[in-house]
Amino acid sequence: MKLSEVEVGKNVSEIVVRVVSIAPPRIVQTRGGRKTQLTEVLVADEVGDTAIMSLWGFGEGSSLSVGMVIKLLDGWAKDWRGKMQLSLGRSGRIEEVEDDGTIPSISELSKQSSSRDPDE
């Protein structure tokens, strides 16, 4: 599955992506009033499309590093402020997978994004 095939409001059974960047974790208050940690991870697929993956909970995402290739299993896609966002949901998980070269490297991804039309 590619990011362009992911539908907002639907389950994401499996997708393989590269970690492009990881924002510093921050403490947020949920709608229910409790505090939790949110870590936002920018990921890219094999064609260079990107999305934010939101990891909720203290320590979530601490094992991730920039450049890592991961498989998101049993995730969820939602709309947040007009953009698609991936999350794990209740039973979702992340697995590190071997980098077989299918997904462009960080340097290749940055070349792709700098060569795109900024008005896209």
KOLFI-97520 format. One record per residue: x, y, z negated of N, C-alpha, C, O, CB in turn; residue number from 1. Coordinates in Angstrom, 3 decimals. Glycine has a CB too. Layout:
+----------+----------+----------+----------+----------+----------+----------+----------+----------+----------+----------+----------+----------+----------+----------+-----+
|   n_east |  n_north |     n_up |  ca_east | ca_north |    ca_up |   c_east |  c_north |     c_up |   o_east |  o_north |     o_up |  cb_east | cb_north |    cb_up | num |
+----------+----------+----------+----------+----------+----------+----------+----------+----------+----------+----------+----------+----------+----------+----------+-----+
|        X |        Y |        Z |        X |        Y |        Z |        X |        Y |        Z |        X |        Y |        Z |        X |        Y |        Z | NUM |
...
+----------+----------+----------+----------+----------+----------+----------+----------+----------+----------+----------+----------+----------+----------+----------+-----+
***
This chain:
+----------+----------+----------+----------+----------+----------+----------+----------+----------+----------+----------+----------+----------+----------+----------+-----+
|   n_east |  n_north |     n_up |  ca_east | ca_north |    ca_up |   c_east |  c_north |     c_up |   o_east |  o_north |     o_up |  cb_east | cb_north |    cb_up | num |
+----------+----------+----------+----------+----------+----------+----------+----------+----------+----------+----------+----------+----------+----------+----------+-----+
|    0.847 |   -1.186 |    0.000 |    0.000 |    0.000 |    0.000 |    0.893 |    1.250 |    0.000 |    1.928 |    1.291 |   -0.665 |   -0.964 |   -0.002 |   -1.234 |   1 |
|    0.475 |    2.245 |    0.747 |    1.162 |    3.537 |    0.785 |    0.338 |    4.549 |    0.002 |   -0.855 |    4.346 |   -0.224 |    1.384 |    4.018 |    2.256 |   2 |
|    0.974 |    5.639 |   -0.410 |    0.253 |    6.681 |   -1.148 |   -0.887 |    7.255 |   -0.322 |   -1.924 |    7.618 |   -0.877 |    1.210 |    7.801 |   -1.562 |   3 |
|   -0.719 |    7.344 |    0.985 |   -1.778 |    7.890 |    1.843 |   -3.013 |    6.990 |    1.878 |   -4.094 |    7.440 |    2.258 |   -1.250 |    8.090 |    3.260 |   4 |
|   -2.865 |    5.725 |    1.485 |   -3.979 |    4.784 |    1.474 |   -4.709 |    4.746 |    0.127 |   -5.781 |    4.153 |    0.013 |   -3.479 |    3.401 |    1.820 |   5 |
|   -4.128 |    5.375 |   -0.875 |   -4.738 |    5.382 |   -2.205 |   -5.956 |    6.296 |   -2.187 |   -5.897 |    7.413 |   -1.671 |   -3.716 |    5.842 |   -3.290 |   6 |
|   -7.065 |    5.814 |   -2.755 |   -8.297 |    6.592 |   -2.805 |   -8.552 |    7.075 |   -4.223 |   -8.501 |    6.299 |   -5.178 |   -9.488 |    5.762 |   -2.297 |   7 |
|   -8.828 |    8.378 |   -4.347 |   -9.152 |    8.963 |   -5.643 |  -10.389 |    8.267 |   -6.209 |  -11.362 |    8.021 |   -5.497 |   -9.385 |   10.499 |   -5.519 |   8 |
|  -10.331 |    7.957 |   -7.500 |  -11.447 |    7.301 |   -8.155 |  -11.439 |    5.790 |   -8.016 |  -12.379 |    5.114 |   -8.433 |  -12.714 |    7.833 |   -7.616 |   9 |
|  -10.373 |    5.262 |   -7.428 |  -10.295 |    3.812 |   -7.193 |   -9.079 |    3.225 |   -7.901 |   -8.125 |    3.923 |   -8.242 |  -10.231 |    3.505 |   -5.676 |  10 |
|   -9.154 |    1.922 |   -8.105 |   -8.057 |    1.161 |   -8.677 |   -6.904 |    1.099 |   -7.676 |   -7.124 |    1.033 |   -6.466 |   -8.523 |   -0.263 |   -9.070 |  11 |
|   -5.686 |    1.122 |   -8.186 |   -4.491 |    0.942 |   -7.369 |   -3.902 |   -0.394 |   -7.811 |   -3.195 |   -0.461 |   -8.816 |   -3.449 |    2.149 |   -7.535 |  12 |
|   -4.192 |   -1.454 |   -7.064 |   -3.796 |   -2.791 |   -7.507 |   -2.280 |   -2.943 |   -7.552 |   -1.740 |   -3.529 |   -8.490 |   -4.396 |   -3.850 |   -6.588 |  13 |
|   -1.586 |   -2.412 |   -6.530 |   -0.128 |   -2.526 |   -6.501 |    0.441 |   -1.526 |   -5.503 |   -0.029 |   -1.421 |   -4.370 |    0.310 |   -3.969 |   -6.135 |  14 |
|    1.453 |   -0.798 |   -5.941 |    2.158 |    0.112 |   -5.034 |    3.610 |    0.214 |   -5.496 |    3.892 |    0.273 |   -6.693 |    1.475 |    1.530 |   -4.996 |  15 |
|    4.517 |    0.232 |   -4.534 |    5.948 |    0.341 |   -4.829 |    6.401 |    1.738 |   -4.432 |    6.151 |    2.195 |   -3.317 |    6.780 |   -0.762 |   -4.076 |  16 |
|    7.076 |    2.410 |   -5.367 |    7.502 |    3.795 |   -5.166 |    8.876 |    4.011 |   -5.790 |    9.345 |    3.206 |   -6.595 |    6.471 |    4.782 |   -5.771 |  17 |
|    9.515 |    5.126 |   -5.397 |   10.782 |    5.527 |   -6.004 |   10.522 |    6.702 |   -6.945 |    9.740 |    7.597 |   -6.628 |   11.839 |    5.905 |   -4.913 |  18 |
|   11.178 |    6.691 |   -8.089 |   11.094 |    7.803 |   -9.035 |   11.955 |    8.938 |   -8.493 |   13.168 |    8.787 |   -8.343 |   11.558 |    7.372 |  -10.479 |  19 |
|   11.324 |   10.080 |   -8.198 |   12.031 |   11.233 |   -7.639 |   12.461 |   12.178 |   -8.755 |   13.584 |   12.683 |   -8.744 |   11.142 |   11.976 |   -6.618 |  20 |
|   11.582 |   12.418 |   -9.708 |   11.927 |   13.275 |  -10.847 |   11.022 |   12.926 |  -12.022 |    9.933 |   12.375 |  -11.858 |   11.793 |   14.788 |  -10.476 |  21 |
|   11.509 |   13.265 |  -13.212 |   10.754 |   13.012 |  -14.433 |   10.734 |   14.308 |  -15.233 |   11.780 |   14.819 |  -15.633 |   11.376 |   11.830 |  -15.267 |  22 |
|    9.532 |   14.834 |  -15.461 |    9.395 |   16.061 |  -16.252 |    9.620 |   15.712 |  -17.723 |    9.333 |   14.592 |  -18.146 |    7.985 |   16.725 |  -16.040 |  23 |
|   10.124 |   16.652 |  -18.491 |   10.289 |   16.385 |  -19.926 |    8.930 |   16.054 |  -20.554 |    7.938 |   16.719 |  -20.258 |   10.938 |   17.609 |  -20.645 |  24 |
|    8.876 |   15.037 |  -21.412 |    7.614 |   14.691 |  -22.074 |    7.102 |   15.875 |  -22.893 |    7.883 |   16.654 |  -23.440 |    7.796 |   13.450 |  -22.982 |  25 |
|    5.786 |   15.995 |  -22.967 |    5.212 |   17.062 |  -23.783 |    4.040 |   16.511 |  -24.584 |    3.401 |   15.537 |  -24.186 |    4.759 |   18.257 |  -22.900 |  26 |
|    3.775 |   17.139 |  -25.697 |    2.674 |   16.728 |  -26.557 |    1.431 |   17.489 |  -26.108 |    1.455 |   18.710 |  -25.959 |    2.995 |   16.995 |  -28.073 |  27 |
|    0.342 |   16.748 |  -25.895 |   -0.926 |   17.344 |  -25.468 |   -2.033 |   16.849 |  -26.388 |   -1.908 |   15.820 |  -27.052 |   -1.244 |   16.994 |  -23.977 |  28 |
|   -3.099 |   17.599 |  -26.407 |   -4.265 |   17.200 |  -27.185 |   -5.306 |   16.637 |  -26.235 |   -5.648 |   17.269 |  -25.236 |   -4.841 |   18.396 |  -27.999 |  29 |
|   -5.805 |   15.459 |  -26.542 |   -6.804 |   14.828 |  -25.689 |   -8.160 |   15.486 |  -25.912 |   -8.344 |   16.264 |  -26.848 |   -6.884 |   13.311 |  -25.965 |  30 |
|   -9.105 |   15.159 |  -25.034 |  -10.464 |   15.684 |  -25.189 |  -11.055 |   15.274 |  -26.531 |  -11.869 |   15.997 |  -27.107 |  -11.363 |   15.195 |  -24.046 |  31 |
|  -10.644 |   14.115 |  -27.024 |  -11.144 |   13.612 |  -28.303 |  -10.481 |   14.261 |  -29.509 |  -10.863 |   13.994 |  -30.648 |  -10.949 |   12.130 |  -28.372 |  32 |
|   -9.487 |   15.113 |  -29.263 |   -8.860 |   15.857 |  -30.344 |   -7.566 |   15.271 |  -30.886 |   -6.911 |   15.905 |  -31.713 |   -9.807 |   15.980 |  -31.441 |  33 |
|   -7.175 |   14.073 |  -30.442 |   -5.921 |   13.525 |  -30.960 |   -4.747 |   13.974 |  -30.091 |   -4.916 |   14.340 |  -28.928 |   -5.985 |   11.983 |  -31.022 |  34 |
|   -3.569 |   13.934 |  -30.680 |   -2.373 |   14.335 |  -29.938 |   -1.674 |   13.104 |  -29.391 |   -1.608 |   12.062 |  -30.043 |   -1.411 |   15.151 |  -30.833 |  35 |
|   -1.154 |   13.245 |  -28.181 |   -0.406 |   12.166 |  -27.548 |    0.684 |   12.784 |  -26.679 |    0.741 |   14.001 |  -26.501 |   -1.345 |   11.242 |  -26.703 |  36 |
|    1.523 |   11.945 |  -26.155 |    2.610 |   12.410 |  -25.295 |    2.232 |   12.168 |  -23.841 |    1.675 |   11.126 |  -23.498 |    3.946 |   11.694 |  -25.643 |  37 |
|    2.540 |   13.138 |  -22.996 |    2.318 |   13.030 |  -21.560 |    3.656 |   13.196 |  -20.857 |    4.371 |   14.175 |  -21.075 |    1.285 |   14.090 |  -21.062 |  38 |
|    3.985 |   12.226 |  -20.012 |    5.184 |   12.313 |  -19.180 |    4.731 |   12.247 |  -17.732 |    4.060 |   11.296 |  -17.332 |    6.215 |   11.166 |  -19.513 |  39 |
|    5.091 |   13.249 |  -16.947 |    4.716 |   13.284 |  -15.534 |    5.931 |   12.926 |  -14.687 |    7.013 |   13.494 |  -14.834 |    4.159 |   14.683 |  -15.137 |  40 |
|    5.713 |   11.963 |  -13.796 |    6.781 |   11.415 |  -12.969 |    6.414 |   11.626 |  -11.502 |    5.351 |   11.191 |  -11.058 |    7.015 |    9.899 |  -13.279 |  41 |
|    7.288 |   12.291 |  -10.752 |    7.078 |   12.446 |   -9.314 |    7.617 |   11.194 |   -8.639 |    8.770 |   10.813 |   -8.844 |    7.776 |   13.745 |   -8.757 |  42 |
|    6.759 |   10.548 |   -7.821 |    7.148 |    9.327 |   -7.126 |    6.938 |    9.503 |   -5.626 |    6.127 |   10.322 |   -5.192 |    6.344 |    8.113 |   -7.652 |  43 |
|    7.686 |    8.716 |   -4.836 |    7.571 |    8.775 |   -3.374 |    7.498 |    7.361 |   -2.822 |    8.084 |    6.431 |   -3.377 |    8.770 |    9.548 |   -2.744 |  44 |
|    6.764 |    7.211 |   -1.716 |    6.658 |    5.898 |   -1.070 |    7.602 |    5.811 |    0.122 |    8.438 |    6.690 |    0.331 |    5.208 |    5.628 |   -0.619 |  45 |
|    7.458 |    4.734 |    0.906 |    8.401 |    4.479 |    2.000 |    8.350 |    5.498 |    3.130 |    9.307 |    5.607 |    3.896 |    8.147 |    3.130 |    2.563 |  46 |
|    7.251 |    6.249 |    3.253 |    7.187 |    7.265 |    4.307 |    7.501 |    8.666 |    3.770 |    7.464 |    9.645 |    4.515 |    5.803 |    7.256 |    4.957 |  47 |
|    7.807 |    8.749 |    2.479 |    8.176 |   10.032 |    1.892 |    7.026 |   10.807 |    1.276 |    7.225 |   11.912 |    0.770 |    8.813 |   10.867 |    2.919 |  48 |
|    5.809 |   10.239 |    1.313 |    4.692 |   10.901 |    0.632 |    4.935 |   10.849 |   -0.862 |    5.518 |    9.889 |   -1.367 |    3.328 |   10.236 |    0.993 |  49 |
|    4.491 |   11.881 |   -1.575 |    4.720 |   11.948 |   -3.011 |    3.418 |   12.104 |   -3.781 |    2.399 |   12.536 |   -3.242 |    5.655 |   13.092 |   -3.339 |  50 |
|    3.483 |   11.742 |   -5.050 |    2.358 |   11.911 |   -5.966 |    2.920 |   11.994 |   -7.379 |    4.040 |   11.560 |   -7.646 |    1.321 |   10.736 |   -5.833 |  51 |
|    2.125 |   12.557 |   -8.271 |    2.480 |   12.594 |   -9.685 |    1.868 |   11.370 |  -10.354 |    0.691 |   11.061 |  -10.163 |    1.988 |   13.919 |  -10.367 |  52 |
|    2.682 |   10.684 |  -11.136 |    2.193 |    9.585 |  -11.952 |    2.230 |   10.074 |  -13.398 |    3.286 |   10.451 |  -13.906 |    3.053 |    8.267 |  -11.749 |  53 |
|    1.081 |   10.065 |  -14.050 |    0.977 |   10.521 |  -15.434 |    1.042 |    9.324 |  -16.365 |    0.270 |    8.374 |  -16.237 |   -0.330 |   11.320 |  -15.661 |  54 |
|    1.982 |    9.387 |  -17.307 |    2.141 |    8.319 |  -18.287 |    1.748 |    8.855 |  -19.652 |    2.373 |    9.780 |  -20.170 |    3.599 |    7.774 |  -18.300 |  55 |
|    0.714 |    8.271 |  -20.228 |    0.143 |    8.729 |  -21.494 |    0.581 |    7.837 |  -22.630 |    0.514 |    6.613 |  -22.524 |   -1.379 |    8.770 |  -21.419 |  56 |
|    1.026 |    8.435 |  -23.712 |    1.387 |    7.688 |  -24.913 |    2.837 |    7.926 |  -25.285 |    3.692 |    8.142 |  -24.426 |    1.135 |    6.199 |  -24.712 |  57 |
|    3.095 |    7.881 |  -26.574 |    4.442 |    8.120 |  -27.070 |    5.386 |    7.034 |  -26.567 |    5.139 |    5.841 |  -26.746 |    4.453 |    8.175 |  -28.609 |  58 |
|    6.469 |    7.470 |  -25.938 |    7.474 |    6.545 |  -25.425 |    7.208 |    6.021 |  -24.026 |    8.085 |    5.398 |  -23.428 |    7.590 |    5.404 |  -26.341 |  59 |
|    6.017 |    6.260 |  -23.491 |    5.719 |    5.785 |  -22.139 |    6.659 |    6.482 |  -21.146 |    6.827 |    7.700 |  -21.189 |    4.217 |    6.052 |  -21.769 |  60 |
|    7.250 |    5.715 |  -20.278 |    8.144 |    6.266 |  -19.261 |    9.582 |    6.416 |  -19.727 |   10.441 |    6.831 |  -18.949 |    7.637 |    7.592 |  -18.814 |  61 |
|    9.858 |    6.087 |  -20.981 |   11.214 |    6.274 |  -21.498 |   12.222 |    5.349 |  -20.818 |   13.419 |    5.633 |  -20.833 |   11.234 |    6.039 |  -22.999 |  62 |
|   11.762 |    4.253 |  -20.227 |   12.673 |    3.323 |  -19.552 |   12.916 |    3.702 |  -18.092 |   13.731 |    3.073 |  -17.417 |   12.118 |    1.911 |  -19.626 |  63 |
|   12.216 |    4.723 |  -17.600 |   12.367 |    5.134 |  -16.202 |   13.537 |    6.077 |  -16.030 |   13.892 |    6.823 |  -16.942 |   11.092 |    5.797 |  -15.698 |  64 |
|   14.138 |    6.035 |  -14.841 |   15.189 |    6.989 |  -14.502 |   15.048 |    7.379 |  -13.038 |   14.501 |    6.628 |  -12.231 |   16.600 |    6.396 |  -14.783 |  65 |
|   15.548 |    8.560 |  -12.710 |   15.474 |    9.070 |  -11.345 |   16.221 |    8.120 |  -10.419 |   17.332 |    7.683 |  -10.719 |   16.061 |   10.508 |  -11.252 |  66 |
|   15.592 |    7.805 |   -9.284 |   16.183 |    6.920 |   -8.294 |   15.693 |    5.487 |   -8.392 |   15.828 |    4.714 |   -7.444 |   17.661 |    6.944 |   -8.425 |  67 |
|   15.124 |    5.132 |   -9.534 |   14.637 |    3.770 |   -9.762 |   13.470 |    3.459 |   -8.827 |   12.649 |    4.331 |   -8.543 |   14.209 |    3.586 |  -11.234 |  68 |
|   13.398 |    2.215 |   -8.351 |   12.261 |    1.755 |   -7.564 |   11.376 |    0.937 |   -8.507 |   11.837 |    0.008 |   -9.171 |   12.720 |    0.905 |   -6.303 |  69 |
|   10.102 |    1.305 |   -8.546 |    9.172 |    0.665 |   -9.469 |    7.920 |    0.198 |   -8.741 |    7.575 |    0.692 |   -7.667 |    8.797 |    1.621 |  -10.601 |  70 |
|    7.257 |   -0.765 |   -9.356 |    5.978 |   -1.252 |   -8.860 |    4.930 |   -0.880 |   -9.901 |    5.049 |   -1.249 |  -11.070 |    6.005 |   -2.809 |   -8.589 |  71 |
|    3.913 |   -0.154 |   -9.478 |    2.779 |    0.183 |  -10.336 |    1.725 |   -0.891 |  -10.098 |    1.282 |   -1.104 |   -8.969 |    2.214 |    1.641 |  -10.034 |  72 |
|    1.331 |   -1.561 |  -11.169 |    0.349 |   -2.641 |  -11.079 |   -0.887 |   -2.270 |  -11.873 |   -0.790 |   -1.801 |  -13.007 |    0.939 |   -3.975 |  -11.589 |  73 |
|   -2.034 |   -2.479 |  -11.282 |   -3.323 |   -2.238 |  -11.926 |   -3.430 |   -0.801 |  -12.440 |   -3.812 |   -0.559 |  -13.585 |   -3.530 |   -3.224 |  -13.079 |  74 |
|   -3.087 |    0.134 |  -11.575 |   -3.172 |    1.552 |  -11.916 |   -4.486 |    2.157 |  -11.477 |   -5.424 |    1.453 |  -11.102 |   -2.028 |    2.314 |  -11.290 |  75 |
|   -4.534 |    3.465 |  -11.532 |   -5.750 |    4.197 |  -11.225 |   -5.371 |    5.493 |  -10.546 |   -4.331 |    6.075 |  -10.858 |   -6.588 |    4.461 |  -12.498 |  76 |
|   -6.196 |    5.957 |   -9.622 |   -5.980 |    7.239 |   -8.954 |   -7.122 |    8.173 |   -9.306 |   -8.291 |    7.792 |   -9.258 |   -5.866 |    7.062 |   -7.415 |  77 |
|   -6.771 |    9.398 |   -9.658 |   -7.794 |   10.388 |   -9.961 |   -7.389 |   11.722 |   -9.361 |   -6.251 |   11.913 |   -8.934 |   -8.012 |   10.515 |  -11.485 |  78 |
|   -8.340 |   12.633 |   -9.340 |   -8.085 |   13.981 |   -8.853 |   -7.827 |   14.873 |  -10.059 |   -8.615 |   14.891 |  -11.005 |   -9.281 |   14.516 |   -7.994 |  79 |
|   -6.725 |   15.611 |  -10.025 |   -6.427 |   16.563 |  -11.083 |   -6.048 |   17.878 |  -10.419 |   -4.994 |   17.999 |   -9.794 |   -5.282 |   16.044 |  -12.025 |  80 |
|   -6.920 |   18.848 |  -10.565 |   -6.696 |   20.182 |   -9.990 |   -6.420 |   20.119 |   -8.491 |   -5.531 |   20.799 |   -7.979 |   -5.533 |   20.870 |  -10.696 |  81 |
|   -7.196 |   19.293 |   -7.805 |   -7.117 |   19.224 |   -6.348 |   -6.038 |   18.325 |   -5.782 |   -5.871 |   18.263 |   -4.564 |   -6.915 |   20.560 |   -5.823 |  82 |
|   -5.294 |   17.620 |   -6.640 |   -4.247 |   16.725 |   -6.159 |   -4.452 |   15.340 |   -6.745 |   -4.931 |   15.183 |   -7.868 |   -2.849 |   17.265 |   -6.521 |  83 |
|   -4.074 |   14.331 |   -5.953 |   -4.175 |   12.970 |   -6.441 |   -3.110 |   12.723 |   -7.502 |   -1.965 |   13.159 |   -7.383 |   -4.036 |   11.965 |   -5.285 |  84 |
|   -3.522 |   12.017 |   -8.531 |   -2.621 |   11.691 |   -9.628 |   -2.786 |   10.202 |   -9.948 |   -3.904 |    9.690 |  -10.008 |   -2.913 |   12.585 |  -10.891 |  85 |
|   -1.668 |    9.522 |  -10.151 |   -1.695 |    8.114 |  -10.508 |   -1.562 |    7.962 |  -12.015 |   -0.888 |    8.763 |  -12.663 |   -0.578 |    7.344 |   -9.784 |  86 |
|   -2.194 |    6.948 |  -12.570 |   -2.005 |    6.639 |  -13.991 |   -2.127 |    5.133 |  -14.171 |   -2.556 |    4.418 |  -13.265 |   -3.045 |    7.398 |  -14.888 |  87 |
|   -1.746 |    4.666 |  -15.347 |   -1.751 |    3.236 |  -15.606 |   -3.112 |    2.701 |  -16.013 |   -3.423 |    1.541 |  -15.741 |   -0.761 |    2.917 |  -16.665 |  88 |
|   -3.914 |    3.506 |  -16.647 |   -5.165 |    2.980 |  -17.163 |   -4.896 |    2.059 |  -18.338 |   -3.787 |    2.041 |  -18.871 |   -5.937 |    2.243 |  -16.067 |  89 |
|   -5.887 |    1.302 |  -18.745 |   -5.761 |    0.462 |  -19.943 |   -4.870 |   -0.764 |  -19.746 |   -4.087 |   -1.110 |  -20.631 |   -7.124 |    0.011 |  -20.383 |  90 |
|   -4.984 |   -1.414 |  -18.605 |   -4.245 |   -2.670 |  -18.412 |   -3.096 |   -2.529 |  -17.418 |   -2.445 |   -3.520 |  -17.086 |   -5.190 |   -3.758 |  -17.938 |  91 |
|   -2.838 |   -1.313 |  -16.938 |   -1.793 |   -1.120 |  -15.947 |   -0.402 |   -1.267 |  -16.535 |   -0.200 |   -1.157 |  -17.745 |   -1.933 |    0.232 |  -15.312 |  92 |
|    0.544 |   -1.517 |  -15.654 |    1.933 |   -1.630 |  -16.096 |    2.878 |   -1.240 |  -14.971 |    2.493 |   -1.154 |  -13.805 |    2.237 |   -3.059 |  -16.578 |  93 |
|    4.113 |   -1.010 |  -15.353 |    5.167 |   -0.649 |  -14.406 |    6.256 |   -1.696 |  -14.507 |    6.639 |   -2.105 |  -15.603 |    5.733 |    0.784 |  -14.687 |  94 |
|    6.754 |   -2.127 |  -13.357 |    7.876 |   -3.065 |  -13.314 |    8.958 |   -2.470 |  -12.426 |    8.672 |   -1.909 |  -11.369 |    7.429 |   -4.471 |  -12.790 |  95 |
|   10.198 |   -2.598 |  -12.867 |   11.307 |   -2.195 |  -12.005 |   11.490 |   -3.295 |  -10.964 |   11.432 |   -4.482 |  -11.287 |   12.635 |   -1.951 |  -12.832 |  96 |
|   11.712 |   -2.892 |   -9.711 |   11.951 |   -3.857 |   -8.638 |   13.287 |   -3.561 |   -7.984 |   13.820 |   -2.457 |   -8.096 |   10.812 |   -3.821 |   -7.589 |  97 |
|   13.814 |   -4.550 |   -7.308 |   15.093 |   -4.395 |   -6.625 |   14.966 |   -3.371 |   -5.501 |   13.977 |   -3.356 |   -4.768 |   15.583 |   -5.748 |   -6.071 |  98 |
|   15.963 |   -2.532 |   -5.380 |   15.981 |   -1.521 |   -4.316 |   16.489 |   -2.195 |   -3.038 |   17.691 |   -2.386 |   -2.855 |   16.888 |   -0.280 |   -4.709 |  99 |
|   15.543 |   -2.553 |   -2.159 |   15.912 |   -3.236 |   -0.915 |   16.083 |   -2.273 |    0.261 |   16.253 |   -2.704 |    1.401 |   14.862 |   -4.275 |   -0.568 | 100 |
|   16.038 |   -0.973 |   -0.019 |   16.227 |    0.026 |    1.029 |   14.956 |    0.402 |    1.760 |   14.985 |    1.256 |    2.646 |   17.216 |   -0.466 |    2.009 | 101 |
|   13.833 |   -0.221 |    1.405 |   12.555 |    0.077 |    2.064 |   12.112 |    1.507 |    1.791 |   11.587 |    2.182 |    2.676 |   11.472 |   -0.900 |    1.597 | 102 |
|   12.326 |    1.958 |    0.571 |   11.936 |    3.319 |    0.196 |   13.157 |    4.211 |    0.305 |   14.212 |    3.870 |   -0.229 |   11.336 |    3.367 |   -1.247 | 103 |
|   13.044 |    5.350 |    0.985 |   14.205 |    6.234 |    1.168 |   14.854 |    6.620 |   -0.154 |   14.195 |    6.703 |   -1.191 |   13.790 |    7.492 |    1.914 | 104 |
|   16.161 |    6.852 |   -0.091 |   16.902 |    7.289 |   -1.273 |   16.486 |    8.710 |   -1.643 |   15.802 |    9.387 |   -0.875 |   18.433 |    7.214 |   -1.026 | 105 |
|   16.906 |    9.153 |   -2.821 |   16.593 |   10.507 |   -3.277 |   17.127 |   11.534 |   -2.283 |   16.430 |   12.496 |   -1.962 |   17.182 |   10.760 |   -4.682 | 106 |
|   18.355 |   11.346 |   -1.789 |   18.921 |   12.317 |   -0.845 |   18.137 |   12.322 |    0.471 |   17.937 |   13.385 |    1.059 |   20.407 |   12.000 |   -0.575 | 107 |
|   17.695 |   11.162 |    0.938 |   16.883 |   11.106 |    2.159 |   15.527 |   11.776 |    1.940 |   15.029 |   12.485 |    2.814 |   16.684 |    9.643 |    2.610 | 108 |
|   14.940 |   11.546 |    0.772 |   13.648 |   12.166 |    0.467 |   13.768 |   13.680 |    0.402 |   12.875 |   14.388 |    0.868 |   13.094 |   11.630 |   -0.855 | 109 |
|   14.863 |   14.192 |   -0.171 |   15.021 |   15.650 |   -0.262 |   15.252 |   16.256 |    1.116 |   14.821 |   17.380 |    1.373 |   16.190 |   16.011 |   -1.199 | 110 |
|   15.924 |   15.529 |    2.007 |   16.084 |   16.010 |    3.394 |   14.734 |   16.081 |    4.092 |   14.439 |   17.042 |    4.802 |   17.043 |   15.087 |    4.189 | 111 |
|   13.902 |   15.033 |    3.878 |   12.579 |   15.005 |    4.495 |   11.728 |   16.189 |    4.030 |   11.074 |   16.847 |    4.840 |   11.869 |   13.685 |    4.170 | 112 |
|   11.740 |   16.456 |    2.722 |   10.891 |   17.522 |    2.200 |   11.389 |   18.895 |    2.631 |   10.584 |   19.808 |    2.817 |   10.824 |   17.446 |    0.680 | 113 |
|   12.700 |   19.060 |    2.794 |   13.206 |   20.369 |    3.209 |   12.992 |   20.606 |    4.695 |   13.000 |   21.751 |    5.146 |   14.686 |   20.495 |    2.875 | 114 |
|   12.797 |   19.524 |    5.473 |   12.592 |   19.697 |    6.908 |   11.113 |   19.806 |    7.268 |   10.776 |   20.086 |    8.419 |   13.221 |   18.543 |    7.665 | 115 |
|   10.230 |   19.587 |    6.299 |    8.783 |   19.701 |    6.570 |    8.371 |   21.154 |    6.641 |    8.988 |   22.032 |    6.036 |    7.960 |   18.974 |    5.488 | 116 |
|    7.312 |   21.385 |    7.395 |    6.745 |   22.727 |    7.514 |    6.173 |   23.138 |    6.169 |    5.318 |   22.431 |    5.636 |    5.650 |   22.782 |    8.621 | 117 |
|    6.613 |   24.262 |    5.596 |    6.121 |   24.675 |    4.279 |    4.625 |   24.977 |    4.257 |    4.031 |   25.043 |    3.181 |    6.877 |   25.888 |    3.817 | 118 |
|    4.008 |   25.161 |    5.417 |    2.574 |   25.453 |    5.468 |    1.713 |   24.198 |    5.507 |    0.487 |   24.286 |    5.564 |    2.269 |   26.304 |    6.671 | 119 |
|    2.370 |   22.995 |    5.475 |    1.585 |   21.746 |    5.511 |    0.788 |   21.574 |    4.264 |    0.072 |   20.584 |    4.121 |    2.482 |   20.542 |    5.704 | 120 |
+----------+----------+----------+----------+----------+----------+----------+----------+----------+----------+----------+----------+----------+----------+----------+-----+
***
